[in-house]
Amino acid sequence: CWFSSMLYCFGGAVLSGIMLAEPPIAPLSNGMSVLLASVMWYLVFYCPMDVVYSCAALPPLRLVLSGMKEVTRTWKVLGGVTQ
C-alpha cells in the first residue's frame, strides 16, 4: 500500500523520467519529499477516528491546502520547462 501511494504521489516525475530516458526512481531520491509523503500517508491511514481527514475537510484549511497545491504545481511546471 505504501509503495503504490508513493507511486501515486510521484507518478508524474516517474513517467517523465521514463520518457526522457532518465532513471525513473530519481524523484524518490529526494529524502525530504519521500519522508513528508510517508508521514502524511501514515497519518491518513493510521490516525484514529479519521482526525486528519476531518481536519483537512474543514473549509478554511481546505482553502489553504488548495493554494499550497497550486503553488507546488507551479514549481513543478517551472522545473519541467527549465530542464
Secondary structure, DSSP 8 states (H G I E B T S, - for coil): -HHHHHHHHTHHHHHHHHHTTS-TTGGGG-HHHHHHHHHHHHHHHHSGGGHHHHHHTSHHHHHHHHHHHHHHHHHHHHHHHH-
